[in-house]
Amino acid sequence: MEPGCQHQVQYLYELEMDQDVVPRIGDGEVGSIELMTVEEVRKAMARGEFKMTCNMTYLAFFIRHGYITAENEPNFVEICSRLNRYHRLFIV
């Protein structure tokens, strides 16, 4: 895969669901839905199993919920700044 830049905005919503709710795929972009623990997601990320945009979503979740902090991640400030970046672009 060649490096590049994909300019897009990801809107993240956290929704708590009852155990008996089974989400259904409806947008054609998702291959499957699987319930995973935080550790399972971390390992899958390390193995490169997710798209980069998905990894960014998981990183943001880990930061918001205290799984990644300045105390346990030496690159915390850089990760946060790269997740939330303002680009001065004029797009036609």
N, C-alpha and C positions, 0 to 999 in steps of 0.2 A: 504494500500500500504506500502510495506517495504522500508526503506531507502536504498539507493544504490548510485552507481556512474556510470554514463553513459558517457564514453569518446567519445566525438564527437566535430566537429567544425561546427558552424553555420555561413554560409556566408549570410550576410544581404544586400539586394539591395532595394533601395527606388526608386520607379518608379511613376512619376506623370502621370496620365491618364486623358483624356478628360471625361466629364460627360457621354457622350454617349457610352463609351467603357464598355463592360460587360465582365469581365474576366471569362474564362472557366476552370474548374478543369480537369487536365489531368494526374495526377500522382498516383491516387488511395489512397493517404494519407489524402486528404482534404475532409471533409464531405459536407461543404457548404462554400460559400463566402458571407459575409454580410458587408455592409458599416456601420461603427459605429463611433461615436464621441469619443474623448479621455475620456470623463467622463463615457460613456457607457462601454468602455474597462476597465477602472479602476474598475468599479462596478462588471463587469463580472469576473475580476481577483480576487477580494475580495470574490466572491461567489464560487471560485474554478472551474470555467467553462472551463478553458483552461489547456492544458498539461503544465508541467513545462518548457519545451523548448520554448513553445509559450510565456509564461510569461516572460522568459528571453529576448526574442526578443522584446516584448513590453516595458520592462524596458529600454533596450538599446535605443529604439526609443524615449521614454520619456526623457531620459537623453540628447541625442543628440539635441533634439528640445527644451530643457529648461523647460519641464513640471515638471521634478524632478531636484532639485538643492541642493547645500549644505545649502542654506538658508531655504528651506522648508522640507528637509528630514534629520533628525539627523543621520541616518545611511548611508549617501551618499557615503562616502569614502569606507566603507565596501561593499556596493552594487556594486560599480564600480570595486573594486578589485576582487570580486567574479565573475563578468561577464567576466572579462578578466584575466584568470589565466593560467600560464604556468605549465604544469605537466611534470616532468622528468620520462617518462615511456618508457619502451622498450616493444613493442608489436610484438608478433610473429604471 
